[in-house]
Amino acid sequence: KDKQWYQRRVRGALELKDMAWYQKKIVSALFGGIPHSTYEEVVEYCSRAEEIAPGSWSRNLFLLGRAYTRLGDRRQGRFYIEKTIEQPVHTHDDKLVAEQAEEFYKKEYRGPS
């Protein structure tokens, strides 16, 4: 399995996990259910993608940070969010991820401005 397989798996798992209850109901009604995912799975898949290609995808770092934070491991979560923010921006996606990571960092680690 290559890093893209893990990245696709992670993105889907975390997006499903972070949906509001009413969004889950809509998806469930449309598609006959929602695949079960855990933050532990997100960490597993992101970590594997990171082992295959370290630092090559800033979104992967961001997803790791979000998952660790949701699991209550704030030290690891903060580490990966800060690492995301420090990544060089080469693409439009990198820019979006950097902005999302900064917002997440402010919300989760700095509190209200």
Rosetta blueprint (number, residue, H / E / L):
1 K L
2 D L
3 K H
4 Q H
5 W H
6 Y H
7 Q H
8 R H
9 R H
10 V H
11 R H
12 G H
13 A H
14 L H
15 E H
16 L H
17 K H
18 D L
19 M L
20 A L
21 W H
22 Y H
23 Q H
24 K H
25 K H
26 I H
27 V H
28 S H
29 A H
30 L H
31 F H
32 G L
33 G L
34 I L
35 P L
36 H L
37 S L
38 T L
39 Y H
40 E H
41 E H
42 V H
43 V H
44 E H
45 Y H
46 C H
47 S H
48 R H
49 A H
50 E H
51 E H
52 I H
53 A L
54 P L
55 G L
56 S L
57 W L
58 S H
59 R H
60 N H
61 L H
62 F H
63 L H
64 L H
65 G H
66 R H
67 A H
68 Y H
69 T H
70 R H
71 L L
72 G L
73 D L
74 R H
75 R H
76 Q H
77 G H
78 R H
79 F H
80 Y H
81 I H
82 E H
83 K H
84 T H
85 I H
86 E H
87 Q L
88 P L
89 V L
90 H L
91 T L
92 H H
93 D H
94 D H
95 K H
96 L H
97 V H
98 A H
99 E H
100 Q H
101 A H
102 E H
103 E H
104 F H
105 Y H
106 K H
107 K H
108 E H
109 Y H
110 R H
111 G L
112 P L
113 S L
